[in-house]
Amino acid sequence: MSQEPSNRDQETPPRDDDDLARTFLRESEVVEEALEDGKTVRRKGIYLLPNLFTTSALFSGFFAVVAAIDGDFISASIAIFIAMVLDGLDGRVARLTNTQSAFGAEFDSLSDMLSFGVAPGLVAFTWILQDVGKTGWVVAFLYVACAALRLARFNVQIGSVDKRWFIGLPSPSAAAVVAASVWTFHSFDADAFGFKLLMLFLVGAAGVLMVSNVRYYSFKDVDLKGPVPFVVLLAIVLGFVVISIEPSVMLLLLFGTYVASGPVCALWRKMKATP
């Protein structure tokens, strides 16, 4: 008399590809220690929402590199500004949704290195600095190296400096002034030798200011949740209108003023301290 096979006998043995998939998921999982309610816990996985913004910023930086190689310098410059906006959103989204993580901070820093370090340097070099010869690529490399040093210093100084101030020019602002310069001068077909020297100075100065000890206001103490006078909102609307008239020129003036504010304020403080 034959015996019916049990359910256990009927189970399909695991396939090799299933084992490989489980092994890959286990070994590639992100595990980090986090402090929750005063206790250190081990947390698996990553938060999707803030890292989507960081990935989008990384894509914008990569697009800027590709566009510069193709000779589309206006699109490359705009992509850097888009990366700048996305970079400002990912941290705020993480804080609002309580999804901060060490992985997100490291990912954001690597994304910044491409979007605000490699991309602006390459855009400026492929547009005009390559016409200056060896000096052009040396200055472009100086900018990229200073951006890397700026980001590394910022990461180790978190929590040890006054949040109201940045020590050194923030890399997004440095990238913005370089991108706005390329966008403006390229739009006006400004390719004379004088503009080449001006770009050498702008790119080199932006790089040096990133690793300097010059303080820049961070705007982190501005209360965005509290009520403000109606005229503030009106000023913001007028600002958008003015920028929309000639975006490249207005953005260059805006970020150029911010870049210059650090050395000017430092000089002013030094003059006041001198008896």
C-alpha positions in Angstrom: 0.0 0.0 0.0 1.5 3.3 -1.1 1.9 6.1 1.4 0.9 9.7 0.5 3.9 12.1 0.7 3.7 14.5 3.6 3.7 18.3 3.1 7.3 18.4 4.3 8.3 15.9 1.5 6.4 18.1 -1.0 8.3 21.3 -0.1 10.5 22.5 -2.9 14.2 22.7 -1.9 15.7 26.2 -1.9 17.3 27.1 -5.2 20.8 28.4 -5.5 19.6 31.8 -6.8 17.4 32.2 -3.7 20.3 31.6 -1.5 22.4 34.1 -3.5 19.6 36.7 -3.3 19.3 36.3 0.5 23.1 36.4 0.9 23.3 39.6 -1.2 20.5 41.3 0.8 22.1 40.3 4.1 25.6 41.4 3.3 24.7 44.6 1.5 22.3 45.8 4.2 23.2 49.1 5.8 23.5 48.8 9.6 24.4 51.8 11.8 24.2 52.7 15.4 21.8 55.5 16.4 20.9 57.2 19.6 17.2 56.8 20.4 15.7 57.9 23.8 19.1 58.0 25.3 20.0 54.4 24.2 22.3 53.2 21.5 20.4 50.9 19.0 21.4 49.2 15.9 19.3 50.2 12.9 19.0 48.4 9.6 18.1 50.0 6.3 18.1 53.6 5.1 15.5 56.3 5.0 14.1 56.7 1.5 12.6 60.2 1.3 15.7 62.4 2.2 18.0 60.1 0.2 15.7 60.6 -2.9 16.5 64.3 -2.7 20.2 63.6 -2.4 20.1 61.2 -5.3 18.3 63.8 -7.4 21.0 66.4 -6.5 23.7 63.8 -7.4 21.9 63.3 -10.8 21.8 67.1 -11.4 25.6 67.3 -10.7 26.3 64.4 -13.1 24.0 66.0 -15.7 26.1 69.2 -15.4 29.3 67.3 -16.1 27.7 65.6 -19.2 26.2 68.8 -20.5 29.6 70.6 -20.1 31.3 67.8 -22.1 28.7 68.3 -24.8 29.3 72.0 -24.9 25.9 73.0 -23.4 27.2 75.3 -20.7 24.0 77.0 -19.9 22.2 73.8 -19.1 25.2 72.7 -17.1 25.1 75.9 -15.0 21.3 75.6 -14.5 21.8 71.9 -13.4 24.2 73.1 -10.7 21.6 75.5 -9.3 19.0 72.7 -9.4 21.4 70.5 -7.4 21.8 73.4 -5.0 18.1 73.6 -4.4 17.8 69.8 -3.9 20.8 69.8 -1.5 19.1 72.4 0.6 15.9 70.3 0.7 17.3 66.9 1.7 18.6 68.0 5.1 15.4 69.9 5.9 13.2 67.0 4.9 15.3 64.7 7.1 14.9 67.0 10.1 11.2 67.6 9.5 10.5 63.8 9.2 13.0 62.8 11.9 14.9 60.6 9.4 18.5 61.8 9.9 21.1 59.1 9.7 24.9 58.8 9.4 24.4 57.1 6.0 22.4 60.1 4.8 25.1 62.5 6.0 27.9 60.6 4.2 25.8 60.2 1.0 25.0 64.0 1.0 28.7 64.8 1.4 29.7 62.6 -1.5 26.9 64.1 -3.6 28.1 67.6 -2.8 31.6 66.7 -3.9 30.3 66.0 -7.4 27.7 68.7 -7.6 29.7 71.6 -6.0 33.2 70.4 -6.5 33.8 68.4 -9.7 31.0 69.8 -11.7 31.7 73.6 -11.4 35.4 73.0 -11.9 34.8 71.0 -15.0 32.2 73.3 -16.4 34.5 76.3 -16.0 37.5 74.4 -17.4 35.7 73.1 -20.5 34.1 76.4 -21.2 37.1 78.8 -21.0 39.9 77.8 -18.6 41.2 75.2 -21.0 42.1 78.1 -23.4 44.6 79.4 -20.8 46.7 76.2 -21.0 48.3 74.6 -17.9 47.3 77.5 -15.7 43.6 76.8 -16.5 43.6 73.2 -15.4 45.7 73.9 -12.3 43.2 76.5 -11.2 40.3 74.1 -11.9 42.0 71.4 -9.9 42.7 73.9 -7.1 38.9 74.6 -6.9 38.0 70.9 -6.8 40.7 70.1 -4.2 39.5 73.0 -2.0 35.9 71.8 -2.3 37.0 68.4 -1.0 38.9 69.9 1.8 36.0 72.2 2.7 33.5 69.3 2.9 35.9 67.2 4.9 36.5 70.0 7.4 32.8 70.8 7.6 32.0 67.1 8.5 34.5 67.0 11.4 33.5 70.4 12.7 29.8 69.6 13.1 28.7 70.4 16.6 31.9 72.2 17.5 31.3 75.6 15.8 28.7 78.3 16.1 25.8 77.3 13.9 25.1 80.9 13.0 28.4 81.0 10.9 30.1 78.9 8.3 33.9 78.8 8.6 34.9 79.3 5.0 32.7 79.8 2.0 30.1 77.0 1.7 30.7 74.8 -1.3 27.1 75.4 -2.7 27.7 79.1 -2.7 31.2 78.7 -4.3 29.6 76.5 -7.0 26.8 79.0 -7.5 29.1 81.9 -8.2 31.2 79.8 -10.7 28.1 78.5 -12.4 26.4 82.0 -12.6 29.6 83.4 -14.0 29.7 80.8 -16.8 26.0 81.2 -17.4 26.3 85.0 -17.7 29.5 85.4 -19.6 28.6 82.5 -22.0 25.2 84.1 -22.7 26.9 87.3 -23.7 29.6 85.5 -25.8 32.2 87.0 -23.5 35.3 85.0 -24.6 37.9 87.8 -24.7 41.2 87.2 -22.9 40.2 89.6 -20.2 37.2 87.3 -19.3 39.5 84.3 -19.2 41.7 86.1 -16.6 38.5 87.0 -14.7 37.4 83.4 -14.6 40.8 82.3 -13.5 40.5 84.8 -10.6 36.9 83.9 -9.8 37.4 80.1 -9.8 40.7 80.4 -7.8 39.3 82.8 -5.3 36.2 80.7 -4.7 38.4 77.7 -4.0 40.7 79.5 -1.6 37.7 81.1 0.3 36.2 77.6 0.8 39.3 76.6 2.9 39.8 79.9 4.5 38.8 80.9 8.1 36.6 83.7 6.8 33.2 83.5 8.5 30.0 83.5 6.5 26.5 84.0 7.9 24.6 80.7 7.7 21.0 82.0 8.1 20.3 78.9 10.3 19.0 81.1 13.1 16.3 82.6 10.9 12.9 81.5 12.2 10.9 80.3 9.2 8.0 79.1 11.3 7.2 82.3 13.1 5.1 85.2 11.7 6.7 87.9 9.7 5.6 91.3 8.5 3.7 91.4 5.2 6.5 93.5 3.6 8.9 90.5 4.0 6.7 88.3 1.8 6.3 91.2 -0.7 10.1 91.6 -0.8 10.5 87.9 -1.6 7.9 88.1 -4.4 9.7 91.1 -5.9 13.0 89.3 -5.6 11.6 86.4 -7.7 10.4 88.9 -10.3 13.7 90.6 -10.5 15.6 87.3 -10.9 13.2 86.2 -13.6 14.0 89.2 -15.7 17.7 88.2 -16.2 18.3 85.0 -14.1 22.0 84.6 -14.8 23.0 88.2 -14.1 20.8 88.5 -11.0 22.1 85.2 -9.6 25.6 86.3 -10.2 25.0 89.5 -8.3 23.2 87.7 -5.5 25.9 85.1 -4.9 28.7 87.4 -5.7 27.5 89.7 -3.0 27.4 86.8 -0.5 30.9 85.7 -1.5 32.2 89.2 -1.1 30.4 89.6 2.3 32.8 87.3 4.1 36.1 89.2 3.4 34.4 92.6 3.6 32.9 91.8 7.1 36.2 90.3 8.2 38.1 93.5 7.1 35.5 95.6 8.8 35.8 93.8 12.1 39.6 94.1 11.9 39.4 97.8 11.3 37.0 98.2 14.3 39.3 96.2 16.6 42.3 98.3 15.6 42.8 101.2 18.1 
